[in-house]
Amino acid sequence: MPLADIRAALDAELAATPEFYDFKVLRSEPDGPLWRITLEPGYVYAEGRRPGETSALALLDDSLDGAAAWWGAPVKGGASVLAVVPESDQLVLQNASVAPPGPDHLIRLYPTRFLQPVADAWWDTPWAEQALAHWPRWADPPRHGDAPALTGEPFRWLRPAQRQALGLVGHRAGFLWGPPGTGKTTTLGVLLAEYLARRPEARVLLLSTTNAAVDTALIAVDKALAKGRREGLRPQLQRLGTRLQAAAYVGREHLVPGDDGQLIARLARAEAQRPASRDAQALKAWADRVATLREALKAASLQVLRRCRLAAMTTARAAWTLRTLRDLAPADGRPSFDLLVFDEASQVSLAHALVLAPLGAAVLFAGDPQQLSPVLRSEDRRAQRWLGRSAFSQMPPGGGPAVVRLDEQSRMAEPISELVSDLFYDGALRVADDARTDPAWQAVRQRPFGPVPAATALHIEPVARDGHWSSTERGPVRAESAARIRALLVEALADEAWPPQDIIVLTPFRAQRARIRQQLLAAGLPETLRVSTVHRAQGSEAPVVIFDPVDGAQPFLQTEEARRLVNVALSRAQAKLIVLLSAADRANPMLAPIVQRERLAGDVRPALPLQQLAAAPGFPHSAIGQRVSAGRLTGEISGLSADGRQLILIDARSGAERALDVAFWRAKAGPSGS
C-alpha cells in the first residue's frame, strides 16, 4: 500500500536524521548585537557520534537558519541562528543569553526538523487519501477545461519552447523542464504573470526549495508584470516568511507584508529560549507563550493569504503552515488555490510534493531532473523511492503536451554548452540564436584567464596525484589541486582584469573546500573569492568556474547522483570552465567522458563505416583503434569485451562508452562478413 510505504519512508528518514549537531568553534566575534561564530571546517558530532560517520556529515546550509544554539562551557548559554554563511563556515547568532564559547569549545545546534510536518500530514488519513488521488494525474495529466489560453503577446522575445511552455496551464499537471541557462525562471515569471492577468479570479501558491530561490522566482513574476504593463497586479503578489534577501526587495517593498516579519521574529526568539525539560513549570510557560505566538502568526498569515492573489514561500514553510493553507479553501469544496507551482522541483521529494498537491486545482513543476535530487540520509528502500525522487520521476512517458523542455541557453559559451548538452541532454541543448549572433555576448566569453587563452572555453588542468581520505580533515582532500588552484588565481588576478566575484571554485567535498580556502587566504587573495561545494552552487553561475573533483575513486562519485552533481558543476560556467583531473579522475565513469570527448574532438581521421570493416577479414579485432561510424554514432573503437561479443565504442559526441554487438554487424555486412 502506498500510504503505508510513505509513512514507513518518513519514519526511516526521521530516524536517520540527527536531532542535534555539535560543531567545534574556531573563534567568536561580536558584530554589534549579533555574534559571528567561525567553525572548524568539517568537524561535527551528530548526536554525540564521533566525527566522520556518515550521519555526522551535516551540510552547513540555510536549513540551519532559525536553529536553536546551545553551549555548556565555559558559561552555559543559548541563542538562535540568524543566518548561516557556508562559504566562510560561519554562523550569525542573535539573542545570545551570554557570550558564545571561544576556540576549541563546542556549540550545539538543534536544527528545525523540516520533515516532521510532512510526516504529520501523511498521518492525517483523510488528507493523505486526497494526496494519493493526485498520483495518477502526474504520469497521465488530464486537460484542465477552464484554463486560460496564454499567448504571451506582450513578450515577443520569448523563444519557441518558452512560448510553448505557456500551454502547460492547460493540464492538471504540467512539467517545465529547464536545463541550465535556458531561462526557466524568466519563463515561469511570464507564465504566472499572464495567468494572473487572464484569470482575474485565480489564486496561485508559488513554492521553492530555498529562500533565495523563492525570492528569485517571485521577483521574476513581478518583473514580468511590470514589462507587460500590468502594474495594478503587482501589489497582489506577497512574499511570506522572514528569511528573504532584503536587498532584493529594494524598490519592490509591495511584495513584503508589513507586520508578518515582526511576529515571526518574536516567535523565533521565543523558540530559541526553550528551557531544560527537567524544569516542568518553566517548560509549560514557554510552551504556552510559543502557542500564543503561533496562533497570532496563523491569524496574520491567514489575512495576508486571503487578500493576495499569488503567495510565495518555501516548500518547508508550506508544510509547517499546511493547516492555515487548507483553511483558505472555499465552502464549495474547491482547493485553496487554482494553481500550485513548485519551482526547483527536482529537489522536492515525492512525499513532500504529493502531500501539498491537494492545495491546488492544478499543479506545475518547474526544474531540471538532470540536476541535484532531494537530499536523503536513510538507505531504506522506501525512503529512496518516496523521499529520494522528485515528481519528475513521474513525468508522462515519452513527454507529450504536458511536458516542455527548454532547449536554448544563453549562459554558457558554445564549447561548454556542447559538452553539457552531449553529456546530459542527448545533444538537445544549444546556444540561443540571439546570443550566438550578439558580438557583446561573444566578447565577454572570449577573454584570457591566466594561462588559459581567450579562445579556450574548456580547459583540463592535469594533476599528478590522486586525492585521498584525510582522517584529520574528515573528508577527501588533495593538496596538489588546492595549490594549483591558488597558482591559477594568483596569475589570473594579477592584472585585475578579472574581479574576484567573477570566479567560483567548486568541489564536491567540504574538507577540500576548507583546504582551498586556506590556500587562497594564505596567498593573500581576496576573501570575496567564492569557494563552494557543488550542492550549494545549484542556481548560481559565474564567468569562470574551476572544478576540483578531488578523488574520482570515491564511491559517491560513481553514483547517478554524482552524474547530476557533475552536471551542476560544469553548467555554472559562462566563459571559462577549468577542470582539474588526475589519473583516478580520468578513470571515473562520470568524468572520463569529458577527457575522451576532448581527445576525440581533435581526431581528424576519416570515420570508416563499421559495416565495411565487418565485411573484411580480421573483424572484430581489425576495428580496434579505428575511428568508425556506426549508424548515428561516430567514435573510436577502444576494445573488445572479454567474451569477444561486443566492441566498445567511445562516442565522439558524448565521450561515453557504447557497446556494439559483433554478431549484429557481421550479419549487417552480409555473406562476406561471415
C-alpha positions in Angstrom: 0.0 0.0 0.0 1.5 3.4 -1.0 0.3 5.1 2.2 1.9 2.6 4.5 5.1 2.8 2.4 5.2 6.6 2.6 4.7 6.6 6.3 7.5 4.0 6.7 9.8 6.0 4.5 9.2 9.1 6.6 9.8 7.2 9.8 13.1 5.8 8.4 14.3 9.3 7.3 13.4 10.9 10.6 15.3 8.1 12.4 18.3 8.7 10.3 18.2 12.5 10.8 20.2 13.6 13.8 18.4 15.7 16.4 21.4 17.9 17.1 24.9 18.7 15.9 27.9 19.7 17.9 30.4 22.0 16.0 33.9 23.0 17.2 34.4 26.7 17.4 37.5 28.4 15.9 36.6 31.9 17.0 33.7 34.1 18.2 33.5 37.7 17.4 30.8 40.3 18.4 29.1 42.0 15.4 27.0 44.8 17.0 24.2 43.0 18.9 25.0 39.8 17.0 27.8 37.2 17.2 29.7 35.8 14.3 31.0 32.3 15.0 33.6 30.7 12.8 33.5 26.9 12.9 36.2 24.3 12.3 35.6 23.1 8.8 34.2 19.6 8.6 34.3 19.0 12.4 30.8 18.0 13.6 29.4 15.4 16.0 25.9 14.2 15.3 24.0 13.3 18.5 27.3 12.5 20.2 28.6 10.2 17.4 32.3 10.7 16.5 33.2 12.9 13.5 33.5 11.2 10.2 30.5 8.9 10.4 28.1 9.3 7.5 25.3 10.6 9.7 27.6 13.3 11.1 28.4 14.9 7.7 25.8 17.6 8.0 25.7 20.3 5.4 26.2 23.8 6.8 23.5 25.5 4.8 20.4 27.6 5.2 18.4 24.6 6.5 20.1 25.6 9.8 18.6 29.2 9.7 16.4 29.5 12.8 18.1 26.6 14.6 18.4 26.9 18.4 22.0 27.1 19.6 23.2 26.0 23.0 26.6 25.6 24.7 27.6 24.3 28.1 31.1 25.8 28.5 32.8 28.0 29.6 29.4 29.5 30.6 26.2 27.8 29.8 24.1 29.8 27.3 22.0 29.9 24.2 21.0 31.9 21.1 19.2 31.4 17.8 20.8 31.2 14.4 20.0 34.3 12.4 21.9 33.1 9.3 24.5 30.6 8.0 27.4 31.7 5.9 28.6 28.4 4.4 31.4 29.9 2.3 33.1 31.0 5.4 32.0 28.2 7.8 30.2 30.8 9.9 27.1 31.2 12.0 25.5 34.5 12.8 23.8 34.3 16.2 21.2 36.6 17.6 19.7 37.0 21.1 22.6 35.3 22.9 22.0 35.0 26.6 25.7 35.1 27.3 28.9 35.4 25.2 29.2 32.3 23.0 32.2 30.0 23.5 35.7 30.6 22.1 38.2 28.4 20.4 38.1 24.6 20.9 34.8 24.7 22.7 31.7 23.1 21.2 28.4 24.8 20.1 25.3 22.6 19.7 22.6 23.3 17.1 19.2 21.9 17.2 18.0 22.2 13.5 14.4 22.6 12.6 13.1 19.1 11.7 11.6 20.2 8.4 10.3 16.7 7.6 8.2 16.5 10.8 5.2 18.5 9.4 5.3 16.4 6.2 5.1 13.2 8.3 2.3 14.7 10.4 0.3 15.5 7.3 0.7 11.9 6.0 -0.7 10.6 9.3 -3.8 12.7 8.7 -5.6 9.9 6.8 -8.4 11.8 5.0 -5.8 14.4 3.8 -3.4 11.6 2.8 -6.0 9.9 0.7 -6.7 13.2 -1.1 -2.9 13.5 -1.7 -2.7 10.0 -3.2 -5.6 10.7 -5.5 -3.2 13.1 -7.4 -0.7 10.3 -8.0 -2.2 9.0 -11.3 -2.6 12.6 -12.7 1.1 13.2 -12.9 2.0 10.3 -15.3 -1.1 10.9 -17.4 -2.2 14.5 -16.8 -5.8 15.3 -17.8 -6.7 18.5 -19.6 -7.8 21.5 -17.5 -11.1 22.5 -19.0 -11.3 26.1 -17.7 -7.7 27.1 -18.0 -7.0 30.3 -19.9 -5.2 30.3 -23.2 -1.9 32.2 -22.7 -0.5 33.8 -25.8 2.5 35.7 -24.3 1.6 38.5 -26.6 3.4 41.3 -24.6 6.6 39.2 -24.6 7.5 38.9 -28.2 11.1 38.0 -27.3 10.1 34.6 -26.0 11.9 31.7 -27.7 9.7 29.0 -29.3 10.0 26.5 -26.4 9.4 29.2 -23.8 6.2 30.2 -25.7 5.2 26.6 -25.8 5.6 26.3 -22.1 2.7 28.8 -21.6 0.3 26.0 -22.6 1.2 23.9 -19.6 -1.5 25.6 -17.6 -4.0 23.7 -19.8 -3.2 20.5 -17.9 -4.0 19.4 -14.3 -0.2 18.6 -14.0 2.5 20.2 -16.1 6.3 19.8 -16.2 8.5 22.7 -17.2 12.0 21.2 -17.7 14.6 23.9 -17.7 18.2 22.8 -18.4 20.9 25.3 -17.2 20.8 28.8 -18.7 17.6 28.3 -20.6 15.6 31.0 -18.8 13.4 28.7 -16.8 12.8 31.3 -14.1 12.1 34.0 -16.6 9.7 31.7 -18.4 7.9 30.8 -15.2 7.6 34.6 -14.3 6.0 35.3 -17.7 3.7 32.3 -17.4 2.4 33.3 -13.9 2.1 37.0 -14.9 0.0 36.0 -17.9 -2.0 33.5 -15.9 -2.9 36.2 -13.3 -3.9 38.6 -16.0 -6.0 36.2 -18.0 -7.8 34.8 -15.0 -8.8 37.7 -12.7 -10.2 35.4 -10.0 -7.4 32.8 -9.9 -5.1 32.4 -7.0 -1.6 30.9 -7.1 0.7 29.4 -4.5 4.3 29.6 -5.6 6.8 27.4 -3.7 10.6 26.8 -4.0 13.2 24.9 -2.1 15.3 27.8 -0.6 14.6 31.3 0.5 16.9 32.7 -2.2 15.0 30.6 -4.9 11.6 31.9 -3.6 12.9 35.5 -3.9 14.2 34.9 -7.4 11.0 33.3 -8.7 8.7 35.9 -7.1 10.7 38.8 -8.5 10.6 37.2 -11.9 6.8 37.4 -11.8 6.9 41.0 -10.6 9.3 41.9 -13.4 7.0 40.2 -16.0 4.0 42.1 -14.7 5.9 45.4 -15.0 7.2 44.6 -18.5 3.7 43.5 -19.5 2.3 46.9 -18.2 0.1 45.3 -15.6 1.1 47.5 -12.7 -2.2 47.0 -10.9 -1.5 43.3 -10.3 1.9 43.8 -8.7 0.7 44.6 -5.2 -1.3 41.3 -5.3 1.9 39.3 -5.0 3.1 38.6 -1.5 6.2 37.0 0.0 5.6 35.1 3.2 8.5 34.3 5.5 11.2 36.5 7.1 14.3 34.9 5.7 14.1 36.8 2.5 17.1 38.7 0.9 16.2 42.2 1.9 18.4 43.8 -0.8 16.4 42.1 -3.5 13.2 43.9 -2.4 14.6 47.4 -2.5 12.1 49.1 -4.8 9.8 46.1 -4.5 8.5 46.7 -1.0 5.0 46.0 -2.2 5.9 42.3 -2.2 6.5 42.1 1.5 3.7 42.1 4.1 4.2 44.8 6.8 3.6 43.1 10.1 4.5 39.4 9.4 8.2 39.8 9.9 8.0 41.3 13.4 5.7 38.5 14.6 7.9 35.7 13.2 11.0 37.4 14.8 9.2 37.3 18.2 8.4 33.6 17.7 12.0 32.8 16.6 13.3 34.5 19.8 10.8 32.6 21.9 11.6 29.2 20.4 15.3 29.8 20.9 14.7 30.3 24.7 13.3 26.8 25.3 14.1 25.8 29.0 15.5 22.5 30.1 13.0 19.6 30.1 13.6 19.0 33.8 12.1 22.3 34.7 8.4 21.4 34.1 6.9 24.7 35.1 9.2 26.8 33.0 8.7 24.4 30.1 4.9 24.8 30.4 5.1 28.6 30.5 7.4 28.5 27.5 5.1 26.2 25.5 2.1 28.4 26.2 3.9 31.5 25.1 5.0 29.8 21.8 1.5 28.5 21.2 0.0 32.0 21.6 2.6 33.5 19.2 1.8 30.7 16.7 -1.9 31.4 16.8 -1.2 35.1 16.2 1.1 34.1 13.3 -1.6 31.9 11.8 -4.1 34.7 12.0 -1.7 37.2 10.4 -0.7 34.8 7.7 -4.4 34.0 7.0 -5.1 37.7 6.5 -2.3 38.1 4.0 -3.2 34.9 2.2 -6.8 35.9 1.9 -6.1 39.2 0.3 -3.3 38.3 -2.1 -3.6 36.5 -5.4 -0.1 35.0 -5.5 1.6 33.9 -2.3 5.2 32.8 -2.4 7.0 30.8 0.3 9.4 27.9 0.8 8.1 24.3 0.5 9.1 23.8 4.1 7.0 26.7 5.3 4.1 25.4 3.2 4.3 22.2 5.1 4.5 23.9 8.5 1.5 26.1 7.7 -0.5 23.4 5.9 -3.5 23.8 8.2 -3.6 27.6 7.5 -3.4 27.0 3.8 -6.1 24.4 3.9 -8.4 26.8 5.7 -8.3 29.0 2.7 -10.4 26.5 0.7 -13.9 27.9 -0.3 -17.0 26.3 1.1 -17.9 24.6 -2.2 -15.1 22.1 -1.7 -12.7 23.5 -4.4 -9.0 23.6 -3.5 -7.4 26.7 -1.8 -5.5 27.7 -4.9 -6.2 27.4 -8.6 -2.6 26.7 -9.4 0.1 25.3 -7.2 3.7 25.8 -8.5 6.8 24.0 -7.4 10.0 25.8 -8.5 13.3 23.9 -8.3 11.0 20.9 -8.2 13.8 18.4 -8.8 14.8 18.9 -5.2 11.3 18.4 -3.8 10.6 14.8 -2.7 7.6 12.9 -4.0 6.3 12.7 -0.5 6.6 16.4 0.1 5.1 17.4 -3.3 2.2 14.9 -3.0 1.1 15.9 0.4 0.8 19.6 -0.7 -0.8 18.7 -4.1 -4.4 18.9 -2.8 -3.9 22.6 -2.2 -4.1 23.3 -5.9 -6.7 22.5 -8.6 -3.7 22.2 -11.0 0.0 21.8 -10.3 3.1 22.9 -12.2 6.6 21.5 -11.6 9.5 23.6 -12.9 13.0 22.4 -12.6 15.6 20.1 -14.1 15.6 16.3 -13.3 19.2 16.1 -14.6 20.4 18.3 -11.7 20.6 17.6 -7.9 17.8 15.4 -6.4 16.3 15.7 -2.9 18.7 15.3 -0.1 18.3 11.9 1.7 20.1 10.3 4.6 18.3 7.0 5.0 19.2 3.9 3.0 15.8 2.4 3.4 14.4 1.4 0.0 11.0 3.1 0.7 12.8 6.3 1.7 14.8 6.1 -1.6 11.5 5.8 -3.5 9.4 8.4 -1.8 12.0 10.9 -0.5 14.9 10.4 -2.8 13.0 11.1 -6.0 11.1 14.1 -7.3 7.8 14.5 -9.2 9.9 14.5 -12.4 10.3 10.7 -11.9 6.6 10.5 -12.7 6.6 12.6 -15.9 4.4 11.2 -18.7 6.5 8.6 -20.5 7.7 10.0 -23.8 6.8 13.5 -22.8 3.6 14.7 -24.5 1.9 18.1 -24.3 2.1 18.3 -20.5 6.0 18.3 -20.7 8.0 21.2 -22.2 11.8 21.1 -22.3 13.5 24.4 -23.0 16.3 23.9 -25.5 18.1 27.2 -26.0 20.5 28.6 -23.4 22.4 31.9 -23.2 24.6 31.3 -20.2 27.5 29.0 -21.4 30.0 29.6 -24.2 29.4 27.3 -27.1 32.1 24.7 -26.3 30.8 24.4 -22.7 27.2 24.3 -23.9 28.0 21.5 -26.3 29.8 19.5 -23.6 26.9 19.8 -21.1 24.4 19.2 -23.9 26.1 16.0 -25.2 26.8 14.6 -21.7 23.5 15.3 -20.0 20.8 16.3 -22.5 21.2 14.0 -25.5 22.6 16.8 -27.6 19.3 18.8 -27.5 20.6 21.9 -25.7 22.1 24.6 -27.8 23.2 28.3 -27.7 20.3 30.5 -28.4 20.4 32.3 -31.8 20.1 35.7 -30.3 23.2 35.0 -28.1 25.3 33.4 -30.8 24.8 36.4 -33.1 25.4 39.0 -30.4 29.0 40.4 -30.5 28.9 41.6 -26.9 27.8 38.2 -25.7 30.6 36.5 -27.6 33.2 39.1 -26.4 32.7 38.5 -22.7 33.1 34.8 -23.3 36.4 35.1 -25.1 38.8 36.6 -22.6 42.1 35.1 -21.4 42.2 33.8 -17.9 45.8 33.3 -16.6 47.4 30.6 -18.7 44.1 29.8 -20.5 43.8 31.5 -23.9 40.9 33.7 -24.8 39.5 31.2 -27.4 39.6 28.3 -25.0 36.4 27.8 -23.1 37.1 24.4 -21.6 40.5 23.7 -20.1 41.6 20.4 -18.5 44.3 21.0 -15.9 46.3 17.9 -15.3 47.0 16.9 -11.7 49.7 14.3 -10.9 48.4 13.0 -7.6 45.1 11.4 -6.8 43.0 12.6 -3.8 42.7 10.7 -0.6 40.6 10.5 2.5 42.0 12.5 5.4 41.1 11.4 8.9 42.3 14.7 10.4 40.3 16.8 7.9 37.4 14.3 7.9 36.9 14.0 4.2 38.5 13.7 0.7 41.3 16.2 0.1 44.1 16.8 -2.5 46.9 19.2 -1.6 48.2 19.4 -5.2 44.9 20.6 -6.7 44.4 23.2 -3.9 47.9 24.5 -4.6 47.3 24.5 -8.4 44.0 26.5 -7.9 45.9 29.0 -5.8 48.6 29.4 -8.5 45.9 29.8 -11.3 44.1 32.5 -9.3 47.2 34.4 -8.4 48.2 34.6 -12.0 44.7 35.4 -13.3 44.1 38.2 -10.7 47.5 39.8 -11.0 46.4 42.3 -13.7 43.0 43.0 -12.2 41.3 42.0 -15.5 39.0 39.6 -13.6 37.2 40.8 -10.5 37.0 38.1 -7.7 33.2 38.0 -7.9 33.5 36.6 -11.5 35.1 33.4 -10.2 33.8 30.4 -8.3 35.7 27.4 -7.2 33.6 24.2 -6.8 34.3 20.9 -5.2 32.0 18.0 -4.0 33.6 17.8 -0.6 33.6 20.2 2.4 37.1 19.1 3.5 38.6 20.2 0.2 36.6 23.4 0.2 38.2 24.3 3.5 41.7 23.4 2.3 41.3 25.5 -0.9 40.0 28.5 1.2 43.0 28.2 3.5 45.4 28.2 0.5 43.8 31.2 -1.0 43.8 33.2 2.2 47.4 32.3 2.8 48.3 33.7 -0.6 46.6 37.0 0.3 43.8 36.6 -2.3 40.5 38.4 -1.6 38.2 36.8 0.9 35.4 37.6 -1.6 36.6 34.8 -3.9 33.8 32.2 -3.7 34.8 28.6 -2.8 31.7 26.4 -2.5 30.5 22.8 -2.5 28.6 21.9 -5.7 25.4 21.3 -3.7 25.5 24.9 -2.5 26.1 26.2 -6.1 22.9 25.0 -7.8 21.1 28.0 -9.1 24.2 30.2 -9.3 26.5 31.0 -12.2 29.8 32.7 -12.9 32.0 33.8 -15.8 34.8 31.4 -14.6 34.3 28.1 -12.9 37.1 26.0 -11.5 36.0 22.4 -10.7 38.1 20.1 -8.5 36.5 16.6 -8.1 39.3 15.8 -5.6 39.1 12.0 -5.7 37.5 10.2 -8.6 37.9 6.9 -6.8 35.4 7.9 -4.1 32.3 5.6 -4.2 30.0 8.6 -4.1 31.5 9.9 -7.3 30.5 6.6 -9.1 26.7 7.1 -8.5 23.9 8.5 -10.5 23.6 11.4 -8.1 27.3 12.2 -8.9 26.3 12.5 -12.5 23.8 15.2 -11.6 26.5 16.9 -9.4 29.0 17.0 -12.3 26.2 18.5 -14.5 25.6 21.3 -11.9 29.4 21.9 -11.6 30.1 22.2 -15.3 27.0 24.2 -16.2 27.6 27.1 -13.8 30.3 28.4 -16.2 29.6 31.3 -18.6 33.0 31.9 -20.3 35.7 29.6 -18.8 35.5 26.1 -17.3 38.6 24.7 -15.8 38.6 21.1 -14.6 41.4 19.6 -12.6 41.9 15.9 -13.3 44.3 13.2 -12.1 44.6 9.6 -13.3 41.9 8.4 -10.9 39.6 11.2 -12.0 40.1 10.3 -15.7 39.1 6.7 -15.0 35.9 7.8 -13.2 32.8 7.0 -15.3 31.3 10.4 -14.6 34.5 12.3 -15.5 36.1 10.2 -18.2 33.7 11.4 -20.9 35.0 14.9 -20.5 38.5 13.8 -21.4 37.5 11.4 -24.1 35.3 13.9 -25.8 38.1 16.5 -25.9 40.6 13.9 -27.2 38.3 12.7 -30.0 37.4 16.3 -31.0 40.9 16.5 -32.3 40.8 13.2 -34.2 40.9 14.2 -37.9 40.9 10.7 -39.3 38.0 9.8 -41.6 35.4 7.7 -40.0 35.3 4.2 -41.6 31.8 2.6 -41.8 31.7 -0.2 -39.3 29.6 -2.3 -41.7 32.5 -2.1 -44.2 35.0 -3.2 -41.5 32.7 -6.1 -40.5 32.9 -7.4 -44.1 36.7 -7.5 -44.1 38.9 -10.3 -42.8 40.1 -9.9 -39.2 36.9 -8.4 -37.8 36.3 -7.6 -35.0 39.9 -7.2 -33.9 40.7 -5.2 -37.0 38.3 -2.5 -35.8 40.1 -1.8 -32.6 41.7 1.7 -32.6 39.8 2.7 -35.7 37.6 5.8 -36.0 34.3 4.5 -37.2 30.7 5.4 -38.0 28.0 3.0 -36.8 24.5 4.2 -37.6 24.1 7.6 -36.0 27.2 7.0 -33.8 30.8 8.2 -34.6 33.8 7.5 -32.4 36.7 5.3 -31.7 36.7 1.5 -31.1 38.7 1.2 -27.8 38.5 -2.5 -27.3 36.6 -5.8 -27.3 34.6 -7.3 -24.4 36.2 -10.3 -22.6 33.9 -12.8 -24.4 34.5 -11.2 -27.8 30.8 -10.5 -28.4 30.9 -6.7 -28.1 33.0 -3.9 -29.4 33.5 -0.9 -27.2 33.0 2.4 -29.0 33.8 5.8 -27.4 31.2 8.2 -28.7 32.9 11.2 -30.1 29.9 13.4 -29.2 29.4 12.5 -25.6 32.7 10.7 -24.7 30.7 7.9 -23.2 31.3 4.2 -23.9 28.8 2.3 -26.1 28.6 -1.5 -26.6 28.2 -2.7 -30.2 27.1 -6.2 -30.9 29.7 -8.0 -33.1 27.2 -10.6 -34.4 24.7 -7.8 -35.5 27.4 -6.0 -37.5 28.6 -9.3 -39.1 25.1 -10.0 -40.2 24.6 -6.5 -41.5 27.7 -6.9 -43.6 26.2 -9.8 -45.4 27.8 -13.1 -46.5 31.2 -11.6 -46.9 31.2 -10.7 -43.2 30.5 -14.3 -42.1 
